[in-house]
Amino acid sequence: MTMARKLAVPIIVAVLAFCGLILSACQHAPTAPVASELFDLVVLGGKIVDPDSRLEAVRSIGINGGRIAAISEQRLVGKISLDAAGQVVAPGFIDLHSHGMVVPSMWMQAFDGVTTALDLEGGSLPIPDAYAIAQDEGRPLNYGYSANWAAARSAVLAGTKLDGHFLTNLAAFAKPNWQKLATPAQSAEILGLLEQGVQQGALGIGLLVGYARESNHEEYVGAAQIAARYGVPTFTHLRHSNAREPGGVIEGHEELIAVAAMTGAHMHLCHLNSTAARLLPEVVPMLREAQRRGLRITVEAYPYGAGSTVIGSQLFDPALLDAQGISETDIFYVPAHKRIESREELIEARKSNPSGPAVIAFLDEDNANQRAMLDLAVLYADAAIASDTLWWVRRNGNPVVEPVWPLPEDAYAHPRGAGAFTKMLGRYVRERKQLSLMEAIRKASLVPAQILEDAAPQMKRKGRIKVGADADIIVFDPDTVIDKATYANPRQPAEGMRHVIVAGVPIIRDGTLDTTIMPGQPVRGPVGRLPVKSTTAQRPITETDVMTAVRNLRAAAGLR
């Protein structure tokens, strides 16, 4: 070999190595910026668990303008630095089902890792007013609403003047007249209000048909047709959930499945755990078969064996208790802080304070067989975790809406509003090892984001840790994170959240809540939304159509 060749070999090797370094730097440029760049906020040295990219590695995050601007192995520099060493860094949790759309309820949910709270099963009307109120008052978490079918019915059938306010919606819900059968003209007016709400940016249509079981089947189908037309989901509290027929659990799920088949609408089933309860072994195969056949059905659940709603609802109608397999003494009445002791006491509570919350047990978590039933819902593949948070109520029956922290000592609500998500992390992941950490985070962040992506394109930036995503981020200790709220004392915030960041702003920093800031941003569909498809039905759809459409699904699921 000549001297020139001998010299050329190391030179070529060096050049190739240099080119390799340049290529590697180019490939990693979006996630490994120079450390000298100054960010608004940096999260340093935590283990990122991202359900979208499946990344599980120690990285630092740089945030600018409320978005993730960098993910790097290098130590970044920011105006504000949050230490995440030894902690998990994950996308903030997205709660699809919160009725606690007021500041104190959101503060409690922040300790549970929630960065976005959405009222979709219920919702609000008028949509512009609801968003304007939240923006004017300020919210610590991101917020959003569906178009509220119950409110639309209350406006048409009970003369309620809607203003988008939480207390107005609560009062409207307590009125009985909205639950009755409507005339065709009234139904058309109700559906018109819903369509208007969707056009104004509602995230879907909230359908509380379980609180108005005698309401029009055709109207329910009509709401789904609107949702299909505009490409938004419906969010249903099932019409029927009795323990036995008529009006049983199977019938309730059949209606939702049938309407999904007939209209092509995206039908979201709220709180599968409480609506199916002890019939979960029969219901789950029905839903899986419907999904396998291509129906757009999504599911949510919360990890508790007791549910909660207002005492005036049809669920607590004394005449219907036997069919539901419950008695008066199974009901814990929140304003009185005690169980109902007699039918007469139940009747009086429903009359004097119909909007007072109550708690009812449907599955015993201490019973291994019943907890296994609960787990069928909580661990259902691709089911979102959603809390069904209720507002806090004081002993005098008044809801806690003013921005007060800590909560008053006599405030009460279902503990799911304080611990639904951390219960998944602490109980299902760490203690029982029923879920991986990645999967639990996915069910609480990416899955709910994907459920809403068609209705609100901004959701494609949530539920993920990636450059360009919204900086809704949680940092928690995987060894200590746990729910603390109990039925006896639900006012105990969850433990283990070290930092909670909403829109690039830390509202919990080193475990301490900052009550002086309201960084929550609206989650809203396009204002002036146009139809994406025409209606699928050319004639009114009857209850007979509904029952016929599910016959094959029942057979496929092995049900008679």
N, C-alpha and C positions, 0 to 999 in steps of 0.2 A: 504494500500500500504506500502510495506517495505521501510526502509530507502534507501536500495540499488536502488530500483526502482525509488524512489523520486529523487535520485541523477542522475540516468541514463537518465531521461526524458530531463532535460536541456542540458545534454552532447550531447545526440543524436540530439536535435534541433540545437545546436551549430555546430555540425559536418556537418549536412545537409546544414545549411546556408553557412558554409565554402566551402563545395563542390559546392554549387550553385554559389558562387562567382568565384571559380576556373573555372567552366564550362563557366560562362559568360565571363570571361577574355579570355578563349581559343577561344570562338566563335567570339569575337571582336578583337582578336589579330592582324589581318591584317590591321584593320582600327584604332586601338587605341594603337600605340606603346608607349613605355616609353618616357616621355618628354625630357629625357636627351640625346637622340640620336641627333647628329648634322647633319643637312641636308645642301645640297648646297644652297637651297632656300626654304623659307616657305611663304605661303600665309595664313594670320592669320584672323580667325574669320569672314569670309564672309559667306553669304547664298549660299550654293552650289545648283545649279539647273542643274541636270544631266538627260538628256532625255533617257538614256539607263536604269539606275536603277530606275528612277523616284524619286530619292532622292531630297528633298527640305528641307534642314536643315542647321543650322550654324555649320560649321566645319573648321578645319585648315588643310592645305595640305602641306606635305613634299615632296620635289623634290630632286632626286639624279640622276646624269648622264643623264639628259634630260627626265627622266620618273617620273611619280608620284609614290612615294615610300610609302606614308602613307596618310590616311585620318582619322582625329581624332577629338574627342570632346575636347581633351586636347590641351593646348597651346604648340606648338612645337618650337624647337630651330633650327635656321639656320644661315649659314654664311651671308646670305642676308635675310632680313625680309620685307615683303610687307604687310601693313595694309589693310585689306579688310572689316573692321567693317562697317556695314550698307550698304554694296555693294552686288551685285550679282556676284557669281563666276560660270563661265560656260565654257564648252569646246570652244576653239577658232573656229571661223567660217571658213568653207571650201568653197571656191568659185570655182565651177566647170567650170566657164566660164569667164576667164580673158584674154584679149589680151594685157593687160598692164604688160607684164612680164619683166619689167625693174625697176630699183631701185626706182626712184621717184614715179612711179605709185603704187608700193608696199607700200611705206611709207604712201601715202595717204590712202590706203586701211587698213593699220594697225589701224588708228583712227576709222575705220568703224568696227573694231573687227575681221578682217580677219587675220588668222594665216597661211593659206595654200591657195595659188593662183595657179590655174591650167589652162593651155590653151588647151582645149579639143575640142571645136568646130572647131578651126583652127588647132593648133598643130605646129609641126615643123618636119624638116628632114634635114640631117640625125639625128637620135635620139641620138647616142653617142656624136655627136658634140654639139647638143643643151644642153645636160646636162653638158658637159665639160665646155662650155662657162659660164653657170650659176654658176658652182662651182668655176671656176677660178676668175670670177668677184665678186662673193659673192652676196647673196640675203638676204634681211631682213626677208622674209617670205619663208615658204616651197614652193616648186615649182615642176611642172611636165608637161608633154606634151603627146599629142596623136600623131599618125602618120598622117601627113598633106597631105590629098588627093589633095588639090589645088596645093601644092608645088610639089608633085609627077607629076601632070599633067604639071605644068610649066616646070619641068625638061625634060619631054619627048616631049612635044608639042612645047615648046618655047625655048628650049636649055638653060634654066637657070642652072647655076652651084650652087647647094645648099651647104651651109656650116653651117647650124643650127643657123645662126645669125638672130636676130629680124629684122634688116634692110634689109637683103637679102630676107627674107620671105615677107616683106612688098612690096619690089620692084617686087618680083615675082607675087604677087597678083595683082599688078597694070597692068601687061602685059595682053593683050587681048587674045592671042592665046591659052592659056590654057583652055579657056571656050568652045572650039569648040568640035564637034563630032570627036572621035578618031577611027582609024582603029582597027580591032581586034588585030593586032600585037601590036599596041601602047597601047591599053587597058591592054593587058597582061603584058606589061612592067610596066605600072602604078601600077597595082595590085601587081606586084612583089616587087616594092619599098615599098608598104604599108605592105606587109607580112614581109619583111625584118625588117621594123621599129617595128612591133609588136614583132618579135623574139628578137629584141634588147632592149625590155623593155618599149615600148610605152604603155600608159595607155588605149589605144583604137585607133579608127580610126576617125579622124575629117573629116566630109563630108559637105563642103560648097557648096552643089549643088544648092542652091538658087542663087549663083553668076555665075552659069554655067548651065542655064536651058536647053540648047540644048545638054548637055553632055549625054553620053550613059546610058540608063536605065540598060542595062546588066552589065555595069561597077559598078553601084551603088549596084546592087544585088551581084556582085562578091565581093565587099568590105565587105558587110554584111556576106557573106559566110566565108570570112577569119576571121572576128570577131567571128562568131559562132565556127569556127574550133579551135580557140585559147582561147575561153572563155573570150573575152574582149568586152566592149560595142562599139557601133558606136555613134557618136555625130553629129546629123544632123541639119543643117539649111535647112529647107524644100525647095524643088525645086520650088513650086508654092505658091504664096500668094496674087494673085490679088483679088481685091474686087469683081470681076465678072468673069465668064467664058469667054473664055478658060483660062487655067492656073490659076484657082481659088484656094482659100484657102482649100476647101473641097478636091479637087484633090491632093493637096500637102500632106495633112494628110493621104489620102488613100494610097499613095505610101509607106509611112513609115509603115503603119499598114500592108499592104500586104507583104512587104519584111520581116517584123518580123514574119508573119505567115508562109511564104515560107521557110525561112532559119533557124528559131529558134534563130536568133541573138537577143541579148539585144540591142534594139534600143532606144537611148535617144533622146528626142525631146527638142531642144534648144529654149529658150525664147518663150514659148507658148503665152505669152501676145502680142508680136509684130507680130508673124506669123499668128495668128488667128484673132486678133484685134476684129472688130465688128461682126465677125462670131463666136465668142467664145460660144454663146449659142447653136450653131449647132455642133461645134467641140467637146466640152467637153463630150457630151453623146457618141460620136463615140469612144473617147479615153477610157472612163470608160468601155464601152462594150467590147472593145478589151482587156483591162486588166482583166475584169471579165472572159473572155474566156481563160485566161492563157497566153496571149502573153507578152513577156518580154519588156514592154514599160515603160520607166520612163520619167519624165517631170520636167522642171524647168521654172521659171519665175522671172522677176524683177519688183518691184513695181512702175513703171513709165509708163506714157501714151505716151511717145515719144521714138523713137529708134534712132540708130546712126550707120552709116557705112561710107565707103569711097565714095566720090562723083563719082568715076569712075565705081561703081558697076552697075549691071543691074537694080537694084532697081530704080536708077535715070536716066535710059535711057529715053530720051524725048519721044520716040515713045511708051513707055509702061506706062507713067504716068496716062493717062486717065483710062486705065484698072485697075489701082491700086487705083483709086479714089483720086488721089492727083494732085496738080499743082505745078508749079515751085516756086510759092511764099510760099508754105508750107515748103520749104527747107531752113534751116539755115546753111550756109556754114561757117565752123569753121575758116579756114585761113583768111577769109575776115571779120569775126566777124559780119556778117549781113545776112539777108535773100536774096536768089536769087530773082531778080526782073523781069527777062525775060527769055524766052527760049534760046535766043542768049547767055545770060550770063551763063546759065547752060551748054550749049555746050562748051563754052570757058573754064569754070572751069574743066570740065571733060577732056578736051584736054590738058590743061596746067599743071594740078596737079591731076591726077587720084587717087592718094592715100590720098588726103586731106579729112579729116573727115567732115561729114555733119549730121545734126539732122533733123528728120522728125516726126511730131506728128501724131499718129494714133488713140488715144483716149484722150478726154478732161477730165482731172481729176477734173475739176471744174463743170462738168456736172454730175449730180447724176446718170443718166442712164448709161452713158459711164463709170463712175467709177465702177459701179456695174459689168459691163462687165470685166473690168480690174481685179476686185476681183475674178471673176471666175477662172482666171489663178493663181493669187497670192495665193489664199486660196485653190486651188485644193489639194485634199487629197494626202499626200505623195509627193507633188511636192517640189523639192529643191528650195531654194532661190539662185539665181546665178546672178551676176551683169552685165555680158557682158561688163566689163570694157574695155575702149579704152585707147590707149596711149595719153599722153598730147602733144599738138601741139602748136607751137608759131605762131605769126602773119605772119612770113615769110614762114610758111609751114613746118618748120623742126620739127621733133618729139623731145621731151625732153627725152633723154636717159641717159644723164650724171647724176651722183648722186648729185643733187642740191636740197636744202631745205632751206627756203620755195620755192615753185614753182615760176618761173618767172611770173611777173604780166600780161604778155600777153599770158600765157599758157591757153589752153582751151581744154575741153573734156566734154563728157556727164556727168552730175552730178551723175549718177548711180555709177561711179567709185569712188565716195567719200562718198556716203550715202545710198546705197541700203539696207544694213543690219540694220543700225541704224534707217532707215526710218521704217522698220518693227517693231523695238522695240518701237520707239517713237510714230509713227502714228497708226499702226495697233493694238499694245498691249495697250499702256497707254492711248492714246487719244480716239480712236474709240472702243476699247475693242472688236475687231473682232477676236482676237486670245489670248489664254493664253500665259503667258511668257514661260512656258514649251514648248508649241507647236511651238512658234516662234523660240526658240533656237533649237528645234529638226529639223526644216526645214532648218536651217542654218548650222547644224553641223552633227548630227547623220545620217540624210537622205542622204546627199551627200557622207558621209563615206561609208554607206551601198551600194550605187550605184556602188562604185569602189572596194569593197572588193574582188570580184573574180579576178579582173584584177591586183590588188596590195594588197596582204595580209596584208601589213603594215597598211592599212587603218582600220583594225580591232582595232588598237590602237589609232585611232583618233575619234573625235566627242563624246568623253566620258570622264567623270571624275571618274576614278577608278584606283586602284592600278595596276601598270604595263602599264597604258596608256601613250602615249606620252604627255609630259608636254607642250601642246599647250593650253593655258588658257587665258581667258579674265576676267577682273574684272571691272564692270561698275555700275554706279549709276542708278537704274531703274526709279528714279524720274526726272532725267535730260537728260538721253541719247536721242540724237536726231540728225537727219541729218541736215546739214546747207547749203550744196551745192545747188545752184539754176542754172537755165539755164543762167541767167544773170551773175552770178559769181559762177562757179563750183569749184573754188580753195579753198573754205572754208572747212576745215576738220570737220568731225563730232565731236560732243561734248559728254562727258559722260564716255569715256573709261579712267578709272583710271590707270589700269595696263594692258599691253598686253605682254604675255609671249610666246615665240617661242622656241621650243626645250629646255625648261628649262631656257631660258635667257630672261629677261625683256627688250623689245625694246621700250616700253612706260612705264615709271615709274612715278607715281604721275602726270599723264597727260602730261609728257614731253617726246618727241621722242629722242632716242639716235641714232644719225646718224653714230656713230663710230663702230658699231657692225653689223655683217651679220650672224646671227645664222641659217638662213633658210637651210633646209635639202631637198635632192631630194626625191620626191615621184615617184617611178618607179616600173614597173613590173619586173618579173624575166628576167635577161639577159640570152639568150639561151632558151627562152620559147618554149615549145613543144606543139603540138596540143593536145586538150582535146577531140575532136570528129572529125569525118570525115565530108566531105561536104555532104549536104543533097540533092543536086540536081545532077542528072546524065546527064542533057542536058542543053543547054543555056536557060535562062529564058527570056521571051519576055515581052513587055509592055502589051500584051493581057493577059498573065498570071497574071500580077500585077493587072489589072482592074478586072479580074474574081475573084480573091481571096478576094476582099473586098465587093463583091456584097451583101453577107449575113450580113456583118457588117453594111453596109449602111441601110439595111432593119431593122436590130435590133435597130439601133439608131433612126429610124423613118425618115430617109432621102430617098428621091426619087433617 
